[in-house]
């Protein structure tokens, strides 16, 4: 990615860059790094603030073009966002196209733990295939959106393109996706388009054209990764029948990769690809998920907001903390035996707030997410009909 606006390192960012150079690449001194980045040693020292000081003996940090920092990062085998704040690195115009997803990403990544098996599998996939589709499959509440959000925020550090389909926000039409992702592609890779063509949101042709253009621009080792969450929430009435979800291309150019998430029971006949694919079904990794959930529960015992009340509740139940953790993981499981993060996300704060203070035994907690919803709405004096509607509308559509 390149852009005309300049960036100036903060003292913390300059320190991080030098630390990476010194610790990870001790054989590369400042002069060698400058040479590999096609700049002078003086220019590099100005960037990191060691060349000149102001009247108060503070380091002066000079700004530089994005391409300069891209070259420095490439010389070290890292990304610019490994030492530059991702928010600073992202151009303002690109932020405009992504801003509608930021609150969702921040919410989904709170207390995120584990899922290493997913990220390892994706990393292996993109390093062994020249292009392709990687898909995470799971039930509502198993953490698909959280996985996608964590990848974007903490692994890619926003150095990718992304889109979230959200039924409850009416942000799930195909034309919305196509226009947004095409704008991201144009801005991110500085493609020569002033405006989107009127037909950009009608089908996937312009989208495919942009992918071809980007593929040709990518240098050695560069990859374009597009994360798309919740294909199951796409409004299929907004696209032609028979087409793939969101008109995703059947064929992909080199170095183009998609990271998709979809609900387990969704019709996957609209994912017809003739390119390398890999599917990770979370139900096949239940032991890994259970370990991650136990780590997630332990975070609540380190949180000042919850730890006192949780310990007090456990004491009344006359059980150990580990017994409590193991029991909650078992209680979270769905009808197919898959542990469910959403169950924990709801029930742990409610236990701490005294919602279940009258229970005689921890075994009386609701079994699974659906039972949790029934119990929750029953305590609010909702009728069975309303409970059913809320469950279908919220758990089956909104909760992922």
Phi, psi and omega in degrees: 000143176216154179205158186282336183289152184262162180231140176242129180289145170277164176304322180293321180291320177296319178297318180297318179299313180294325179294319177299315181298315185288319186274317184274332184225066184297338181283349181257103176278179184300320181296316180293321179296316179301318180297316180293335180267004177064037175227168177277161176299321179300317179299316180299316182293329175292323179296320184266005171079020182255002184267327188212146178238157178272187184297337180263016178066027175265143179296142176255124182255120183271142177283163178209163177296154178302323182299329178296314180289328175297319180292321177297314180298317180297322179296330180265356180073031181231182175258153176305326181285358173285343176227348177252136178307123181305326180293321177292323184288331183283123179300148183302321181296323178291323178300326180299321181284342184252348190301330182293345182258352190294318180297320178298314180299315180298319180293316184290338183264001175296129180057028179292137178223151167067220184063024181300326182297329177289311184292324176296318180295320179294318179298318178296322182296310184288341178267352180247346180241148182277350173186172175152178181245128177244125187234130175259125183246138178189170177277166174304132177093354181279352172104022182297312181293326178293321178298313179299316182295317181294321178300314181298312189279317191252338179258303176285339183053045178067008178273057178198175173255153183202158180205137178244122173276122184231103182301315186293340178260007185055034179248061185216018177275150183294321180296326177297315179298310185299316181293320181292312185289327176293322176296320177298315180300314182296315182289315185297319184252012176051050178284155190275069177223127177279321181220158175287142173295153182301332183274002186301327183265003185273325179207187185266011187293313179294321176303312180296323178298317179295321178299321177297317181296317180295317180305321180288336182275339185293136178274183180301129178082351179279143179224144171259123178243127178243119180262126178232120183260143169065059174300334180294343181264002179294135176283101184290343176290346182265010176219165181291142178294147179091342181278159172297157173309130175060020184057034178301134186296140175291326180242146180236143172287168184297146175068021175249125184228142176244137173247108186248154169231147182205150178288148187300317187273007180282145177297116182261012176291344177268022171237064183264105184236142172243067183198161181306136179225154173215134180243129173250111176263119186300336179293341179276359182231044186295323180294318177298317181295321179296320177297319179296321181292324177296319176296323178297316180297320181298333178299328180290334178279353174257001184261121182301335182289333188238334194298320182297311183291325177294316179297323179294318179295318178297320179299321179292330179279349179059046177230162178277165178299318180295323176298318179299314181297312181296321182293318180296321178298317178295319181295333184284345191293145177277184181294340178262008174088008181274129177295147190234115181294325183297324176304312181293322182300325180275315194279329181297310177298326181288326173298314182296329182272006175088011182298329182243032185290341181268001180292137178279335186211142179300335178296343181276358174297153180302145178263104177088168186293318180297314178297325177299314180298316179301314181295318182298312183284333175297318179293342177264012177062035175276151179278159178304324180296315180294322178301315181298317180294319180294318181296314182295322183283326185261304183290322184278342182243315189267325186275123181233000000 
